[in-house]
Amino acid sequence: MNKVPTEEEWQYLYEEAIRQSLVGFLFYGVERLYNYTPDYKPPMKVFLEWIGKVSHIEQLNKSLNYAAAQLTRLFKNGGLCSCVLKGQGLAALYPDPLRRQPGDIDLWVEGCREHTLKFLKRCFYKTGNVVIHHVEAHIIESVESEIHFIPMWMYNPIHNHQLQMFWREEKDRQFSHFDDKLGFSYPTLNFNGVYLLTHIFHHFLDEGVGLRQVIDYYYVVKQLTSIERKTVIETIEKIGCRKFAEAMMYVLGEVCGLDRSLMICEPNSNRGEKLLSEILQTGNFGQYDERFEKTENETVYSANKRKLIRWRQLVKDYPSEVLSIPGWKLWHWCWRKYHGYV
């Protein structure tokens, strides 16, 4: 006989859903339990709190969908095509798009960095930090947005060169992948098969990732065709992410039950178990990692010192990227200083 969860266990599950930014997604199962198996339904207090958060997530997604369409029109009126990365485009792959917990809006805009920054300045939009791949921009009130010059980068210069070639080859296809219903373009499955993995890998190296990113990648990989799976892993090989892809396939199999026939490569249990352990310890984007002390006004020195400890733990599994990080960060600071971004 299956064990009926206690009130404390339900509270733990609810808090873990918050840690992993899966409150809306996991509510599917909670609803089914509540409606069809009364013995297993959560306590009323937890259930009502959960409903309240899900309702907020749904309203937030509606607002961000509208904002993403607005941003798209603003840039189009300025003669610039764009594509919404992650977030609202990925939500379209979910059974209920409004229940994917959103973040900010990441908009990839065509053209070079200088052109994009001049456009933002000309339109009197307030901008924040400029880094190699994006600028923080305050264009629509109460909506955080990052305007991307490129989707992502790799620390290793050889792998980064291959990745930038991939973006250049794919950009026209992504900018034209327009959804009339939503009012903006978002990436194709093939593109997301590469882009999302690099995005997850970066956060894994820097601070940690949560199960929301795993679920995002699951919905992408699950819908790839056999030909797309082959092209995705070929690109991933070129950019040096094969080992991380193998770890991710293990996690997708263990957490999401993804069939091996749908995986882009064979899973690696050793690296996969380490990745899954990190995900469960760190929560969404490493916000709940208790192993490394973080202060509210953390300096660049203390942040990098904390990350150095993390990199030492990862260098054995991912040497080409980890060993390239210090040199890349020094180059990036000099680059920002030279262009007046620091």
Residue pairs with C-beta under 8 A, 6 or more apart in sequence:
2 40
4 39
4 40
5 13
5 40
5 42
7 43
7 46
10 42
10 43
10 46
11 43
11 46
13 26
13 42
14 23
14 42
14 46
14 49
14 50
17 23
17 26
17 50
18 53
19 210
19 283
19 284
19 287
19 288
20 210
20 211
20 212
20 283
20 284
21 101
21 210
21 211
21 212
21 284
22 101
22 210
22 211
22 212
22 215
23 50
23 53
23 54
23 57
23 101
24 53
24 54
24 57
24 58
24 96
24 98
24 99
24 100
24 101
25 94
25 99
25 100
25 101
25 212
25 215
27 50
27 51
27 54
27 99
28 95
28 96
28 99
30 42
30 47
30 50
33 40
33 41
33 42
34 41
34 42
34 47
41 47
42 50
54 99
57 98
57 99
57 100
57 101
57 102
58 98
58 99
60 102
61 88
61 91
61 97
61 98
61 99
61 100
61 102
62 98
63 143
64 87
64 88
64 102
64 105
64 143
65 88
65 182
65 183
67 105
67 140
67 143
67 145
68 84
68 87
68 88
68 105
68 107
68 182
68 183
68 184
69 182
69 183
69 184
70 140
71 82
71 105
71 107
71 139
71 140
71 145
71 184
72 82
72 84
72 107
72 183
72 184
72 185
73 183
74 123
74 139
75 81
75 82
75 107
75 109
75 119
76 82
78 119
78 123
80 109
80 110
80 111
80 116
80 119
81 109
81 110
81 175
81 176
81 185
82 107
82 108
82 109
82 110
82 175
82 184
82 185
83 89
83 107
83 108
83 174
83 175
83 177
83 184
83 185
83 186
83 187
84 105
84 106
84 107
84 108
84 184
84 185
84 186
85 106
85 107
85 108
85 148
85 151
85 186
85 187
85 195
86 103
86 106
86 196
86 199
86 216
87 102
87 103
87 104
87 105
87 106
88 102
88 105
88 182
88 184
88 186
89 179
89 184
89 185
89 186
89 187
90 100
90 186
90 192
90 196
90 216
90 219
90 220
91 97
91 98
91 100
91 102
92 179
92 182
92 186
93 219
93 220
93 223
94 100
94 219
100 212
100 216
101 212
103 144
104 143
104 144
104 145
104 146
105 143
105 144
105 145
105 146
106 134
106 145
106 146
106 148
107 145
107 146
107 147
107 148
108 148
108 150
108 151
108 171
108 174
108 175
109 116
109 147
109 148
109 149
110 171
110 175
112 149
113 130
113 149
116 135
116 147
116 149
117 127
117 130
117 135
120 127
120 135
120 137
120 139
120 147
121 127
125 137
125 138
125 139
126 137
126 138
127 135
127 136
127 137
127 138
128 135
128 136
128 137
128 138
129 135
129 136
129 341
130 336
130 339
130 341
131 332
131 336
131 341
132 149
132 150
132 153
132 332
132 335
133 148
133 149
133 150
133 151
133 152
133 153
134 146
134 147
134 148
134 149
135 146
135 147
135 149
136 144
136 145
136 146
137 145
137 146
137 147
138 144
138 145
139 145
150 164
150 167
151 167
151 195
151 198
151 199
152 163
152 195
152 198
152 199
152 202
153 160
153 163
153 164
154 160
154 162
154 163
154 198
154 239
154 240
154 321
155 205
155 321
155 322
155 324
155 325
155 328
156 240
156 320
156 321
156 324
157 324
157 328
158 240
159 238
159 239
159 240
159 241
159 320
159 321
160 239
162 235
162 238
162 239
163 198
163 239
166 194
166 235
166 238
166 239
170 191
173 188
173 191
174 185
174 187
174 188
174 191
175 185
176 185
177 185
177 186
177 187
177 188
178 184
178 185
179 185
179 186
187 195
189 220
189 223
189 224
189 228
190 224
190 228
190 231
190 232
192 220
193 220
193 221
193 224
193 228
193 229
193 232
193 236
193 264
194 232
194 235
194 236
194 239
196 213
196 216
196 217
196 220
197 217
197 236
197 241
197 244
197 245
197 248
198 239
198 241
199 213
200 209
200 213
200 214
200 217
200 244
200 248
201 241
201 244
201 321
203 209
203 213
203 285
203 286
204 244
204 275
204 278
204 314
205 310
205 311
205 314
205 318
205 321
205 322
205 325
206 286
206 307
206 310
207 282
207 285
207 286
207 289
207 307
207 310
208 278
208 279
208 281
208 282
208 283
208 285
208 286
208 287
208 289
209 278
209 279
209 282
209 284
209 285
209 286
210 279
210 282
210 283
210 284
210 285
211 255
211 279
211 284
212 284
214 248
214 251
214 252
214 255
214 256
214 279
215 256
217 248
217 252
218 252
218 255
218 256
218 258
221 229
221 252
221 258
221 262
221 263
221 264
222 258
222 262
224 232
224 262
224 264
229 262
229 263
229 264
232 264
233 242
233 245
233 264
233 265
236 242
236 245
236 264
236 265
240 320
240 321
242 265
243 268
243 271
243 317
243 318
244 271
244 275
244 318
245 264
245 265
246 265
246 266
246 267
246 268
246 271
246 272
247 267
247 268
247 271
247 272
247 274
247 275
247 317
248 272
248 275
249 258
249 263
249 264
249 265
249 266
249 267
249 268
249 272
250 267
250 268
250 269
250 271
250 272
250 273
250 275
250 276
251 272
251 275
251 276
251 279
252 258
252 263
252 267
253 260
253 263
253 267
254 272
254 276
255 276
260 266
260 267
271 317
274 317
281 288
281 289
281 290
281 291
282 288
282 289
283 289
292 306
292 309
292 310
293 306
294 306
295 302
298 306
304 329
311 322
311 325
314 322
315 322
315 323
333 342
336 342
